[in-house]
Structures are given as C-alpha cells and as structure tokens.
Amino acid sequence: MFGFSKEAQLKKEILYYLDRQTDFVSSQEIAAEIGNITSQTILKYIKELEIVLTEKYEATEMSLKVNKRFGIRLYRYNTNFNRILEELLVESSVYKIFKILLQHRQVVTLVLCDKLEISLSNLKRIIKRVNQSIEMYDLRITIGTNIKIVGKESSIRSVFFLFFYHVHRSYSNIPWINNDNNIVKAQKICSVLYISENPILIEIIALWLFVCEESNRQGYELETMYLAVYFNDSIIEKHASTEMTLEEWYFFLMCLYALDILNLTFFMNFEKIHNNHYSDLAKVWMACYEKYFEPLVMEEQIWTRLTFQKCAILEKFHLINPELTSIFSPINYREIYDRYPSFMKKFEYFFSEVSVNIDKEHEEFFRRKSLELCLRFVSPKQMAMNVSVHLMTTLTSEAANHMKRQLKNNFSNKINLNFTDDFQAAELILTTEEFAEGVIPNDKEVLVIRPVLSSQDLCFLEKYVYQWRKTHCEFGLEMTKLM
C-alpha cells in the first residue's frame, strides 16, 4: 500500500498473527502461516519488533516474549497496534518522500537523495514502487532533475489525505505539525453542518484542511468539477462560515461523504441518490441478497442505495480501489472465514452472481464493499453455522434437556446446535459415556463430554466444530434448497 516496503507489511502480518494466538508459537509456524519467508527472517523481525514495542509501550500494555523452548508470544492489554505501525511507516523513505512532496510539490532530485541518505538508483526503485501503488488514482511521481507529483489537483489532495490518515489516523498525531488552527476550523465546520463534535471526526477534518492548506500555500488550485448538482441549496449558505473556496467546499463535502466520514444525507440531492452510475448495480445487489440471504427491510434498502451512490462518487474521483476499504473499514477476512464458514460459502455464491455486472478492475473493491454490507445486514441466525446433533447420555430427561439448553445458549449466534432424536440423521454425536469401539458407526463424528459441562468441554467443542465444518460445510445442502 502506497509503495511501503515488503518488510513493513510482513512485520504487520507477524503482529496480527501473534495477536490471534492464545499460546506460544514457533518461528517455523509463523513462517508457514505468512508464506514466502524463512523462520530466520521471522526471528530477525521479532527482535526488531521487540525493541520498538519496548520504546512505544509500557510492559503492562504490550510485550513480546521469546522463549527458546516454547517459542514466541504476544501479550496485549487495553491498547492496539497504532503506535507501533505508525513508527514502522514514519521511519521509511516512502513516508519522507510523501512528506516532502506535500510541503514542496517539486524538489531537486539530488537534494532529496541527500535528505534520505540514499543513492539515486535506490530512490528510483522506491519511486517506481510508489508509482505502481498510486497509478490507480491517475497520479505519477516523475523523476529527472527534479522530482514532482503530477495529476489532477483533486486526486493529489485526496491521496495526500489518504496517505497521512493511513499512517497517523489523526491530525494531532503528526509530530511535525504544531498548529491547532485546523482543529478550531474543523469544530466550526461541524457546528455549521449540525454534526456533533466527535473528537475523532474533528481530527479527520483537520487533517483534510491541513492538506488543502499546504496545497493552497504553494498556489495549487482545484480544477472545476461542477459538484453543486449533488447538493440541495441549503448547503451553499454554509460555505460562508468556512475559509474554503466554493469548489473546495463542495469537494471536501463530497469526498468525506463518499468515504463515510460525514453524514450529509440531509444536504444531498435525492435524485442523484436514486439515479447514478451504480443505480442498476444496487438493484441487482439487493435482488441477489434477498435470494441468498433474507428480505431487506426499508432502512437496509435505503442504506444499500446510499452505499452505491457513494461508490459512484468515489469512481468520479478515481478512488475505487481495494486499498480504500483497507484504510477505512478493514475486515479480518481470515477470522470471518474461520468463524463463519457456512456464511462465507453462501457469500461467495452470492457475489459470483453480483460480479457478472461489475468491471473486472473494480471487482475486488466491490467484493469487500459487499461483504461489509452483508455483515451489517445478515441476522446472527444466518451467520451461525448449522449442526444437527444427537445427545447420547444416561442422564435423566430433564438433565439432558438442561445440558442442551446450556449448549445452545453458550453457542448462541455462533453455532446453531439443532438437537435431534434421530441418531442416523445427526451429523455430530455428543455423548457423556465412553463406548467400546464399533458401538457407534465409524461414519459418525463423536465427541465425549462430561455429564457436568466444564469450560474445557465448551472450548474444545467450539474448536472441534469449527475445524470440522471447514472441511464438511453444509452449504451444498442449502444450495439445493435454493435452486
């Protein structure tokens, strides 16, 4: 993303992998999970991460434990990875290049090499990597006697905003800015738009204002984009309370609305909501959703139309790309696949039908956007996997029913345990007794539990069912019912 080095990405993946573990793991296990990396390199990165963690976090917040016998384990309490990820990116040459180009759109190439303490050939390699990342925005960094970023002014400002938001997440986190004026301006904008002054929202708006401020300071003006048609007349009078030009005001509103940062539905032209480049795709999407999942209520239909209207705006500004979802609405796909295999199987069928109507270059973006919407709409019952279970026990009928209720409640919204008295129809046999070999047919999955359920029984059962369902997903049966 943005041309950052592979090393920074690998360190991020190592942290995320360790964060998912509940016990020590070996460097070989980490290498096998991430792929295309040796265990020796893993250990090297672990040592480097350990140093940065010590600098950025208290030991009670986050720490890495490396044990020659047991392996590696990450401990984290009441904090997240923002500080260490920010540090990994800020120290990179890519970050320094973006910072310099924000402050000086054009800089002498050899001067930049001296500042970065790298050779010209190395600089060219980094610029090539950055260009591969920003070409989707119709931008390019040229390198000759001078180095400069070229493209539409709107795209340049958007990418600077996305870049510094990706690294710092807020205006006040940028260490080389010592000016609260944009915070005050952001508060004023929230006031005129009738938006509550959420501290995080204030920080994001201030960052946008800072990028625009730097661009204007150097004499760069936005191109004319004719954005007034997207809004009703009430938004024009709000412009007087800002220091932006009218073109900047509309552009600011459009981008932050399309990125789901500002809720401006009240100020939007509703004709544009229902008639845009992706209006037909929204209709197809809703029809497929109702075919594969469940009926959409009116509020969900409106939200879907608004989402696709925002996608049409993003396309107008060359902002439709998978990286955008990674920045603003990251989803742990591995976790979802592991925890909801049946749902994800159904989602793949659903999206394969929707994607027929999507350009190939935008398919991954809409896959992620579709998953976001599905996770928002789908009921817990639809998300949970279905397992038919037969309970074999010598307990009384009342005690057995109590155990069934306890199991159902424990796995509510995660696993739908459908208990059946039909031994042959059950997919899984739970038993409180141990039987001699051959008593229960070999084609049945059998799990022995205590008559009085313990946390260990519940934990093992959950892990067992998830692992089993990943290879024996019931979705094939469900699909035959749909056809």
C-alpha positions as CSV (number, residue, x, y, z in Angstrom):
1,M,0.0,0.0,0.0
2,F,1.4,3.4,-1.1
3,G,4.6,1.7,-2.0
4,F,5.7,0.9,1.5
5,S,8.4,-1.8,1.8
6,K,7.5,-5.5,2.0
7,E,9.3,-5.6,5.3
8,A,6.8,-3.2,6.9
9,Q,3.9,-5.3,5.6
10,L,5.5,-8.5,6.9
11,K,6.0,-7.1,10.4
12,K,2.4,-6.0,10.5
13,E,1.3,-9.5,9.5
14,I,3.5,-11.1,12.2
15,L,1.9,-8.9,14.8
16,Y,-1.6,-9.7,13.6
17,Y,-0.8,-13.4,13.5
18,L,0.6,-13.4,17.1
19,D,-2.4,-11.4,18.3
20,R,-4.7,-14.2,17.2
21,Q,-2.8,-16.8,19.2
22,T,-3.5,-17.8,22.7
23,D,-0.2,-19.6,23.4
24,F,3.4,-19.7,22.3
25,V,4.1,-20.4,18.7
26,S,7.4,-21.2,16.9
27,S,9.1,-19.1,14.2
28,Q,8.5,-22.0,11.8
29,E,4.7,-21.9,12.5
30,I,4.7,-18.1,11.8
31,A,6.7,-18.5,8.6
32,A,4.4,-21.3,7.4
33,E,1.3,-19.2,8.1
34,I,2.6,-16.0,6.4
35,G,4.4,-17.8,3.5
36,N,7.4,-16.8,1.4
37,I,9.6,-16.1,4.4
38,T,12.1,-18.1,6.4
39,S,12.0,-18.7,10.1
40,Q,15.4,-17.0,10.4
41,T,13.9,-13.8,8.9
42,I,10.9,-14.1,11.3
43,L,13.3,-14.2,14.3
44,K,15.1,-11.2,12.9
45,Y,11.9,-9.2,12.6
46,I,10.7,-10.4,16.0
47,K,13.9,-8.9,17.6
48,E,13.3,-5.6,15.8
49,L,9.7,-5.5,16.8
50,E,10.6,-6.3,20.4
51,I,12.8,-3.2,20.5
52,V,10.1,-0.9,19.0
53,L,7.5,-2.3,21.4
54,T,9.7,-1.6,24.4
55,E,10.1,2.0,23.2
56,K,6.4,2.7,22.4
57,Y,4.5,0.7,25.0
58,E,4.6,0.0,28.7
59,A,5.3,-3.6,29.5
60,T,1.8,-3.8,31.0
61,E,0.3,-2.7,27.7
62,M,2.1,-4.8,25.1
63,S,5.2,-7.0,25.1
64,L,6.8,-9.9,23.1
65,K,8.1,-12.9,25.0
66,V,10.7,-15.0,23.1
67,N,11.4,-18.3,24.8
68,K,13.9,-20.8,23.2
69,R,11.9,-23.7,24.4
70,F,8.3,-22.7,23.9
71,G,8.6,-20.1,21.1
72,I,7.1,-16.6,20.7
73,R,4.0,-15.0,22.3
74,L,2.5,-11.5,22.2
75,Y,0.8,-10.0,25.2
76,R,-1.6,-7.1,24.7
77,Y,-3.9,-5.4,27.2
78,N,-6.0,-2.2,26.8
79,T,-4.2,-0.9,23.7
80,N,-3.8,-1.5,20.0
81,F,-1.1,-1.6,17.3
82,N,-1.5,2.1,16.1
83,R,1.7,3.3,17.8
84,I,4.0,0.6,16.5
85,L,2.5,0.5,13.0
86,E,2.9,4.3,12.8
87,E,6.5,4.0,13.9
88,L,7.3,1.4,11.2
89,L,5.9,3.6,8.5
90,V,7.2,7.0,9.6
91,E,10.8,5.8,9.6
92,S,10.5,4.7,5.9
93,S,11.8,6.5,2.8
94,V,8.3,6.4,1.3
95,Y,6.9,8.4,4.2
96,K,9.6,11.0,3.9
97,I,9.0,11.3,0.2
98,F,5.3,11.9,0.7
99,K,6.0,14.4,3.4
100,I,8.4,16.4,1.3
101,L,6.1,16.4,-1.7
102,L,3.2,17.6,0.4
103,Q,5.3,20.6,1.6
104,H,7.1,21.1,-1.7
105,R,5.4,19.7,-4.7
106,Q,8.7,19.9,-6.6
107,V,12.1,19.2,-5.2
108,V,15.6,18.8,-6.6
109,T,16.3,15.1,-7.0
110,L,19.9,15.1,-5.7
111,V,18.8,17.2,-2.7
112,L,16.2,14.6,-1.9
113,C,18.8,11.8,-2.2
114,D,20.9,13.7,0.4
115,K,18.0,14.2,2.7
116,L,17.0,10.5,2.6
117,E,20.7,9.4,2.6
118,I,20.1,7.0,-0.3
119,S,21.6,6.7,-3.8
120,L,19.8,7.9,-7.0
121,S,19.3,4.3,-8.2
122,N,17.7,3.4,-4.8
123,L,15.5,6.5,-5.0
124,K,14.3,5.5,-8.5
125,R,13.5,2.0,-7.2
126,I,11.4,3.4,-4.4
127,I,9.6,5.9,-6.7
128,K,8.8,3.1,-9.1
129,R,7.2,1.1,-6.3
130,V,5.2,4.2,-5.2
131,N,4.0,4.8,-8.7
132,Q,2.7,1.3,-9.0
133,S,0.6,2.0,-6.0
134,I,-0.7,5.5,-6.9
135,E,-1.3,4.9,-10.6
136,M,-4.9,3.8,-9.8
137,Y,-5.5,7.4,-8.8
138,D,-4.2,8.6,-12.1
139,L,-1.2,10.0,-10.4
140,R,2.5,9.7,-11.1
141,I,5.8,10.9,-9.5
142,T,8.2,11.9,-12.2
143,I,11.9,11.9,-11.6
144,G,14.5,13.9,-13.6
145,T,16.5,16.9,-12.4
146,N,13.5,17.5,-10.1
147,I,11.1,15.1,-8.6
148,K,7.4,16.1,-8.6
149,I,3.9,14.6,-8.4
150,V,1.7,15.1,-11.4
151,G,-2.0,14.5,-12.0
152,K,-5.3,16.3,-11.2
153,E,-5.2,18.5,-8.2
154,S,-8.2,16.8,-6.7
155,S,-6.5,13.4,-6.9
156,I,-3.3,14.7,-5.5
157,R,-5.1,16.2,-2.4
158,S,-7.1,13.0,-2.0
159,V,-4.0,10.8,-2.0
160,F,-2.1,13.0,0.5
161,F,-5.1,12.9,2.8
162,L,-5.4,9.1,2.5
163,F,-1.7,8.6,3.0
164,F,-1.4,10.6,6.2
165,Y,-4.6,9.2,7.5
166,H,-3.4,5.7,6.9
167,V,-0.2,6.4,8.8
168,H,-1.3,8.6,11.7
169,R,-5.1,8.2,11.9
170,S,-5.5,11.7,13.2
171,Y,-4.2,15.3,12.7
172,S,-2.7,15.7,16.2
173,N,-0.6,12.5,15.8
174,I,1.5,14.1,13.1
175,P,4.7,15.0,15.1
176,W,5.9,17.7,12.7
177,I,2.7,19.8,12.9
178,N,2.4,22.3,15.8
179,N,-0.7,24.2,14.9
180,D,-4.2,24.0,16.4
181,N,-5.8,26.3,13.9
182,N,-7.2,23.5,11.8
183,I,-8.7,21.9,14.9
184,V,-10.6,25.1,15.5
185,K,-11.7,25.3,11.9
186,A,-12.9,21.7,12.0
187,Q,-15.0,22.4,15.1
188,K,-16.6,25.3,13.3
189,I,-17.4,23.1,10.2
190,C,-19.1,20.5,12.4
191,S,-21.2,23.3,14.0
192,V,-22.5,24.7,10.7
193,L,-23.3,21.2,9.4
194,Y,-25.2,20.3,12.7
195,I,-22.7,17.5,13.4
196,S,-21.8,16.7,17.0
197,E,-18.1,17.5,17.7
198,N,-16.8,14.0,18.0
199,P,-13.0,14.3,18.8
200,I,-12.1,11.7,16.1
201,L,-14.2,13.4,13.5
202,I,-12.6,16.7,14.3
203,E,-9.1,15.2,13.9
204,I,-10.0,13.7,10.5
205,I,-11.5,17.0,9.2
206,A,-8.5,18.9,10.5
207,L,-6.2,16.6,8.6
208,W,-8.1,17.3,5.3
209,L,-7.9,21.0,6.0
210,F,-4.2,20.8,6.6
211,V,-3.6,19.0,3.2
212,C,-5.7,21.7,1.5
213,E,-3.8,24.5,3.4
214,E,-0.4,23.2,2.2
215,S,-1.7,23.0,-1.4
216,N,-3.1,26.5,-1.4
217,R,0.1,27.9,0.2
218,Q,2.0,26.7,-2.8
219,G,-0.5,28.2,-5.2
220,Y,-2.2,25.0,-6.4
221,E,-5.9,25.4,-7.2
222,L,-8.6,22.7,-7.6
223,E,-9.9,22.1,-11.1
224,T,-13.5,22.9,-11.8
225,M,-15.6,19.8,-11.1
226,Y,-19.3,21.0,-11.2
227,L,-20.2,19.4,-7.9
228,A,-23.0,21.7,-6.9
229,V,-25.6,19.4,-8.6
230,Y,-25.1,16.8,-5.9
231,F,-26.4,19.0,-3.1
232,N,-29.5,20.9,-2.3
233,D,-29.4,24.7,-2.0
234,S,-29.2,24.7,1.8
235,I,-25.5,23.7,1.7
236,I,-24.4,26.8,-0.2
237,E,-25.1,29.2,2.7
238,K,-22.9,27.0,5.0
239,H,-19.9,27.8,2.8
240,A,-19.8,31.4,4.1
241,S,-18.7,30.1,7.5
242,T,-15.5,28.5,6.1
243,E,-12.3,29.8,4.6
244,M,-12.6,27.5,1.6
245,T,-13.5,28.4,-2.0
246,L,-16.8,27.1,-3.1
247,E,-15.1,24.5,-5.2
248,E,-13.0,23.3,-2.2
249,W,-16.2,23.3,0.0
250,Y,-18.1,21.0,-2.4
251,F,-15.0,18.8,-2.9
252,F,-14.5,18.5,0.8
253,L,-18.1,17.5,1.4
254,M,-18.2,15.1,-1.5
255,C,-15.1,13.2,-0.5
256,L,-15.8,12.9,3.2
257,Y,-19.4,11.9,2.5
258,A,-18.4,9.2,0.0
259,L,-15.8,7.9,2.4
260,D,-18.5,7.5,5.1
261,I,-16.8,10.1,7.3
262,L,-19.5,12.7,7.2
263,N,-23.3,12.0,7.2
264,L,-24.6,14.6,4.8
265,T,-27.8,12.8,3.6
266,F,-29.9,15.8,4.7
267,F,-28.0,18.1,2.3
268,M,-27.9,15.7,-0.7
269,N,-29.8,15.9,-3.9
270,F,-32.0,12.8,-3.6
271,E,-32.4,12.5,-7.4
272,K,-28.7,11.8,-7.5
273,I,-29.1,9.1,-4.9
274,H,-31.5,7.1,-7.0
275,N,-30.0,8.0,-10.4
276,N,-26.3,7.4,-10.6
277,H,-23.7,5.3,-12.4
278,Y,-24.3,2.3,-10.0
279,S,-28.1,2.6,-9.5
280,D,-28.7,-0.6,-11.6
281,L,-26.0,-2.4,-9.8
282,A,-27.6,-1.6,-6.5
283,K,-30.9,-3.1,-7.7
284,V,-29.0,-6.3,-8.8
285,W,-27.2,-6.4,-5.5
286,M,-30.4,-6.2,-3.4
287,A,-32.2,-8.9,-5.5
288,C,-29.2,-11.3,-5.1
289,Y,-29.0,-10.6,-1.4
290,E,-32.7,-11.5,-0.9
291,K,-32.2,-14.6,-3.0
292,Y,-29.3,-15.9,-1.0
293,F,-29.9,-14.5,2.5
294,E,-33.1,-12.8,3.6
295,P,-35.5,-9.9,2.7
296,L,-34.2,-6.4,3.2
297,V,-36.2,-4.0,5.3
298,M,-36.8,-0.4,4.0
299,E,-33.9,1.0,6.0
300,E,-31.5,-1.6,4.6
301,Q,-32.6,-0.9,1.1
302,I,-32.0,2.9,1.6
303,W,-28.6,2.2,3.1
304,T,-27.7,0.0,0.1
305,R,-28.7,2.7,-2.4
306,L,-26.7,5.3,-0.5
307,T,-23.7,3.0,-0.4
308,F,-23.7,2.5,-4.2
309,Q,-24.3,6.3,-4.7
310,K,-21.1,6.8,-2.7
311,C,-19.3,4.3,-4.8
312,A,-20.3,6.3,-7.9
313,I,-18.8,9.4,-6.2
314,L,-15.6,7.6,-5.4
315,E,-15.3,6.5,-9.0
316,K,-15.6,10.1,-10.1
317,F,-12.6,10.9,-8.1
318,H,-10.6,7.7,-9.1
319,L,-10.9,6.4,-5.5
320,I,-12.4,3.0,-6.2
321,N,-9.8,0.5,-5.2
322,P,-9.4,-2.3,-2.6
323,E,-6.8,-0.3,-0.6
324,L,-9.6,2.2,0.3
325,T,-11.5,-0.4,2.2
326,S,-8.3,-1.5,4.0
327,I,-7.8,2.1,5.2
328,F,-11.3,3.0,6.4
329,S,-13.1,-0.3,7.0
330,P,-10.5,-3.1,7.5
331,I,-12.0,-6.6,7.9
332,N,-10.3,-9.6,9.3
333,Y,-11.2,-12.0,6.4
334,R,-9.3,-14.9,8.0
335,E,-11.3,-14.6,11.2
336,I,-14.6,-14.4,9.3
337,Y,-13.8,-17.4,7.1
338,D,-12.7,-19.4,10.2
339,R,-15.7,-18.5,12.4
340,Y,-18.5,-18.4,9.7
341,P,-17.6,-20.9,7.0
342,S,-21.2,-21.5,6.0
343,F,-21.9,-17.8,5.7
344,M,-18.8,-17.2,3.6
345,K,-19.6,-20.1,1.3
346,K,-23.0,-18.6,0.7
347,F,-21.4,-15.1,0.3
348,E,-19.1,-16.5,-2.5
349,Y,-22.1,-17.8,-4.4
350,F,-23.9,-14.5,-3.9
351,F,-21.0,-12.4,-5.0
352,S,-20.3,-14.6,-8.1
353,E,-23.7,-13.7,-9.3
354,V,-23.4,-10.0,-8.5
355,S,-19.9,-9.7,-10.0
356,V,-21.2,-10.5,-13.5
357,N,-22.4,-6.9,-13.5
358,I,-19.1,-5.4,-12.3
359,D,-16.0,-4.4,-14.3
360,K,-13.1,-6.7,-13.6
361,E,-10.8,-3.9,-12.4
362,H,-13.3,-3.0,-9.7
363,E,-14.3,-6.5,-8.7
364,E,-12.1,-6.7,-5.5
365,F,-13.3,-3.4,-4.3
366,F,-17.0,-4.4,-4.6
367,R,-16.3,-7.8,-3.1
368,R,-15.1,-6.1,0.1
369,K,-17.8,-3.5,0.0
370,S,-20.4,-6.3,-0.5
371,L,-19.0,-8.2,2.5
372,E,-19.3,-5.0,4.6
373,L,-22.9,-4.7,3.7
374,C,-23.7,-8.3,4.3
375,L,-22.0,-8.2,7.7
376,R,-24.2,-5.2,8.5
377,F,-27.5,-6.8,7.4
378,V,-27.3,-10.5,7.9
379,S,-29.0,-11.7,11.0
380,P,-27.0,-13.7,13.7
381,K,-29.0,-16.8,12.8
382,Q,-27.9,-16.5,9.2
383,M,-24.2,-16.0,10.2
384,A,-24.1,-19.0,12.5
385,M,-23.3,-22.5,11.1
386,N,-26.0,-25.2,11.5
387,V,-25.1,-28.5,13.0
388,S,-27.5,-31.3,13.7
389,V,-26.6,-33.1,17.0
390,H,-27.7,-36.2,18.8
391,L,-27.0,-36.3,22.5
392,M,-26.3,-39.8,23.9
393,T,-26.4,-39.9,27.7
394,T,-27.6,-41.9,30.7
395,L,-28.7,-38.7,32.4
396,T,-32.4,-38.2,33.1
397,S,-34.5,-36.5,30.5
398,E,-34.6,-33.3,32.5
399,A,-30.8,-33.2,33.0
400,A,-30.3,-33.9,29.3
401,N,-32.6,-31.0,28.3
402,H,-30.8,-28.8,30.7
403,M,-27.5,-29.7,29.0
404,K,-29.0,-29.0,25.6
405,R,-30.2,-25.6,26.7
406,Q,-26.8,-24.8,28.2
407,L,-25.0,-25.8,24.9
408,K,-27.5,-23.8,22.8
409,N,-27.1,-20.7,25.0
410,N,-23.3,-20.9,25.1
411,F,-23.0,-21.1,21.3
412,S,-25.8,-18.6,20.5
413,N,-25.1,-16.6,17.3
414,K,-22.0,-18.7,16.6
415,I,-23.2,-22.2,16.1
416,N,-26.9,-23.3,15.7
417,L,-27.0,-26.7,17.5
418,N,-30.1,-28.4,16.2
419,F,-30.7,-31.4,18.5
420,T,-32.4,-34.4,17.0
421,D,-33.6,-37.7,18.5
422,D,-32.8,-39.4,15.2
423,F,-29.4,-40.9,15.7
424,Q,-28.9,-41.6,11.9
425,A,-29.9,-38.0,10.9
426,A,-27.3,-36.4,13.2
427,E,-24.1,-35.0,11.9
428,L,-22.4,-35.0,15.3
429,I,-22.8,-37.3,18.3
430,L,-22.3,-35.8,21.7
431,T,-22.0,-38.4,24.4
432,T,-21.4,-38.4,28.2
433,E,-20.4,-42.1,28.0
434,E,-17.5,-43.9,26.5
435,F,-18.4,-46.8,24.3
436,A,-16.4,-49.8,23.1
437,E,-15.1,-49.5,19.5
438,G,-17.7,-50.4,16.9
439,V,-20.8,-49.5,19.0
440,I,-21.2,-46.2,17.2
441,P,-20.8,-46.3,13.4
442,N,-17.4,-45.1,12.1
443,D,-19.1,-42.6,9.7
444,K,-20.3,-40.5,12.7
445,E,-18.4,-37.7,14.3
446,V,-18.3,-38.5,18.0
447,L,-17.3,-36.2,20.9
448,V,-17.1,-37.3,24.5
449,I,-18.0,-34.7,27.1
450,R,-18.6,-34.6,30.9
451,P,-22.1,-35.0,32.3
452,V,-21.5,-31.7,34.0
453,L,-20.2,-29.4,31.3
454,S,-16.9,-27.6,32.0
455,S,-15.3,-24.6,30.3
456,Q,-12.8,-27.1,28.8
457,D,-15.7,-29.1,27.2
458,L,-17.2,-25.9,25.7
459,C,-13.9,-24.6,24.4
460,F,-12.9,-27.9,22.8
461,L,-16.4,-28.4,21.3
462,E,-16.3,-25.0,19.7
463,K,-12.8,-25.5,18.2
464,Y,-13.8,-29.0,17.1
465,V,-17.0,-27.9,15.3
466,Y,-15.3,-25.0,13.5
467,Q,-12.4,-27.2,12.3
468,W,-14.8,-30.0,11.2
469,R,-17.2,-27.6,9.5
470,K,-14.4,-26.0,7.4
471,T,-14.0,-29.3,5.7
472,H,-17.6,-30.5,5.8
473,C,-19.6,-27.4,5.1
474,E,-23.4,-27.9,4.9
475,F,-23.7,-25.2,2.3
476,G,-24.1,-27.8,-0.5
477,L,-27.3,-29.0,1.1
478,E,-28.6,-25.4,1.5
479,M,-27.8,-24.6,-2.1
480,T,-30.0,-27.4,-3.4
481,K,-32.9,-25.9,-1.5
482,L,-32.3,-22.5,-3.2
483,M,-32.3,-23.9,-6.7
